[in-house]
Structures are given as C-alpha cells and as structure tokens.
Amino acid sequence: MSNAYYAPGDQRAAKVNDLFARIARRYDFLNDLQSFGLHRLWKRRVVRLAQIKSGDRALDLCCGTGDITFALARAGADATGLDFSAQMLEVAKNRSEKLKSPTANSHLPSPNFIQGDAQQLPFPENSFDVVTVGYGLRNLTSWERGLDEMFRVARPGARLIVLDFGKPANALWRGLYFTHLKMSVPLMGWMFCGDASAYAYILESLKHYPAQLAVAEKMRQLKLENVRVINLLGGAMAINYGEKPN
Ligand SMILES: C[S@@+](CC[C@H](N)C(=O)[O-])C[C@H]1O[C@@H](n2cnc3c(N)ncnc32)[C@H](O)[C@@H]1O
C-alpha cells in the first residue's frame, strides 16, 4: 500500500514538506515517546563525535526543531541549523527565544536558523568545521546529492556526521524492528498526532534508503578519511562518520 507522504522523484520534497508542516508541533513529544527518550543519547553521541573546539563553525542540516543545532552550540560551536520547513523552524526559533529570555539563565550564543534546501546549500565551499544531519538524509529526493553538498561546504579536516534509522544486518531483528515501524509507530502517530500515515512514512522512506552501509560507501567514494559506521540498537539506528581530507 502506498503512503500519502511518500512519492518518488519531483513530488518527493513537496510531500515531505507537507508531512513536517503537519507534525511540527508534536514532533518533539513523539520523538521522546517513540524512542523512549533514546534519541537524546544518540544526538549527544553525534555531538561528541563532532569534537567541537571553541569557535568551530558547525552546520546542522535538516535541523527540524533544532536538537542537534542547540547541542552543537552548547558544546561551543558557532552553530547554524538549516531546514526547508517553516513550521519546524518556527519551533526551533521559539526554543531559541526561550533560551534568550532573562529567566532562562542561559549565556549560550543562540544558533542561527535558516530556511533552505539541504541539496542546494546557500554556502560557499570550505565553510564549516562540522556538518551534521540527523534523520534528514533519508528524506531527501537524492541522499547522495545531500552528502555531496555536506562535503562541498566542509573545510579540510571537517567532521561529517549522519544519524538516521538503519537496517539491522540480523534478519530476525530486522523483521521485528520493521514490524514495530509498521504497526506501533503509526499507531502512536494516530493516537497523538491524528495521523498514522505521517508515521508509517518512516518505514516507507527507510525501504527506499540504502542506510548505513551505502552511506559509508559513498563517504569512501568522496575520499573521506576515518570513515566509520556506529550501529546503535543492533543497527536499527546508525551514525556514519567521516573526515574531509586536509
Ligand atoms: C525527521 S526530521 C529531523 C529533525 C532533526 N534533525 C532531529 O533529528 O530531530 C527531518 C527534517 O528534515 C527536513 N527536510 C527534509 N527534506 C529537506 C530538504 N530537502 N532540505 C532541508 N530540510 C529538509 C524536514 O523539514 C524535517 O524538519
């Protein structure tokens, strides 16, 4: 059965945009619920891998409501979050305003949030020391194009880090995990967002995304160094890491 938010080719971006416009307000809540809060740990792992030095310029693509962007800023980076969804960015900017309020007691520099397409970045080459993307590459019309853009805007020595749903190598675990994505995740989407299809999209998009092994292969083709795949929960989630050569 086809999914209301998945379309191949030219229609893809418009459908993905509709999806995130629809779920933006409940996105953070459902992330916590569906991952039992674990997504926070995985995002922290991304930021540790980024090895931020004070003043590093960091770009977080498909930043959504800004979890990774804020964490990069907290680690000392001059952080920019980019997303094409006005509704997701609105949540990120509201979070930023709250941090700036006098009662927040936060002295951290706020990240910069901009609207743009991850496949056509509005930055010159060699601009960033760190480029991250969390749960974003899978949603692009061309994930390869997204990775090419990450590479282009990265400075020599920069760390490129991708966090996304993965495909477990173990067939039994993969079957159980896909059943969870097919049944319980859409059910929770229906219960808390009124939209099962928006959450059934995760499995649909994952089926069309070659996941951690192909991302690592593409990183090697780009001649990134120290390419690593970090499997989480037996490969149900994965982090891809690589460094742009000096
Ligand atoms: C699943 S959310 C991830 C948000 C955040 N990175 C996180 O980990 O919580 C995916 C995000 O990718 C954005 N997105 C999808 N395609 C995009 C594109 N071509 N350019 C920029 N953002 C895009 C969506 O708007 C959405 O906010």
The ligand as an SDF file (V2000), in Angstrom:
LIG
                    3D

 27 29  0  0  0  0  0  0  0  0999 V2000
   12.8810   13.7590   10.9450 C   0  0  0  0  0  0  0  0  0  0  0  0
   13.1770   15.4860   10.9120 S   0  0  0  0  0  0  0  0  0  0  0  0
   14.7230   15.5920   11.7620 C   0  0  0  0  0  0  0  0  0  0  0  0
   14.8430   16.8350   12.6150 C   0  0  0  0  0  0  0  0  0  0  0  0
   16.0730   16.8950   13.5000 C   0  0  0  0  0  0  0  0  0  0  0  0
   17.2950   16.8410   12.7260 N   0  0  0  0  0  0  0  0  0  0  0  0
   16.0610   15.7930   14.5240 C   0  0  0  0  0  0  0  0  0  0  0  0
   16.9530   14.9340   14.4670 O   0  0  0  0  0  0  0  0  0  0  0  0
   15.1870   15.7830   15.3700 O   0  0  0  0  0  0  0  0  0  0  0  0
   13.6410   15.7260    9.2280 C   0  0  0  0  0  0  0  0  0  0  0  0
   13.7490   17.1820    8.8370 C   0  0  0  0  0  0  0  0  0  0  0  0
   14.3080   17.2550    7.5160 O   0  0  0  0  0  0  0  0  0  0  0  0
   13.7330   18.3840    6.8840 C   0  0  0  0  0  0  0  0  0  0  0  0
   13.9680   18.2490    5.4390 N   0  0  0  0  0  0  0  0  0  0  0  0
   13.5350   17.2670    4.6210 C   0  0  0  0  0  0  0  0  0  0  0  0
   13.9630   17.4920    3.3590 N   0  0  0  0  0  0  0  0  0  0  0  0
   14.6980   18.6260    3.3930 C   0  0  0  0  0  0  0  0  0  0  0  0
   15.4350   19.3550    2.4140 C   0  0  0  0  0  0  0  0  0  0  0  0
   15.4860   18.9720    1.1280 N   0  0  0  0  0  0  0  0  0  0  0  0
   16.1040   20.4580    2.7980 N   0  0  0  0  0  0  0  0  0  0  0  0
   16.0590   20.8740    4.0870 C   0  0  0  0  0  0  0  0  0  0  0  0
   15.3770   20.2380    5.0460 N   0  0  0  0  0  0  0  0  0  0  0  0
   14.7090   19.1140    4.7140 C   0  0  0  0  0  0  0  0  0  0  0  0
   12.2830   18.3420    7.3180 C   0  0  0  0  0  0  0  0  0  0  0  0
   11.6430   19.5720    7.1450 O   0  0  0  0  0  0  0  0  0  0  0  0
   12.4220   17.9300    8.7920 C   0  0  0  0  0  0  0  0  0  0  0  0
   12.4690   19.0360    9.6400 O   0  0  0  0  0  0  0  0  0  0  0  0
  1  2  1  0
  2  3  1  0
  2 10  1  0
  3  4  1  0
  4  5  1  0
  5  6  1  0
  5  7  1  0
  7  8  2  0
  7  9  1  0
 10 11  1  0
 11 12  1  0
 11 26  1  0
 12 13  1  0
 13 14  1  0
 13 24  1  0
 14 15  1  0
 14 23  1  0
 15 16  2  0
 16 17  1  0
 17 18  1  0
 17 23  2  0
 18 19  1  0
 18 20  2  0
 20 21  1  0
 21 22  2  0
 22 23  1  0
 24 25  1  0
 24 26  1  0
 26 27  1  0
M  CHG  2   2   1   9  -1
M  END
$$$$
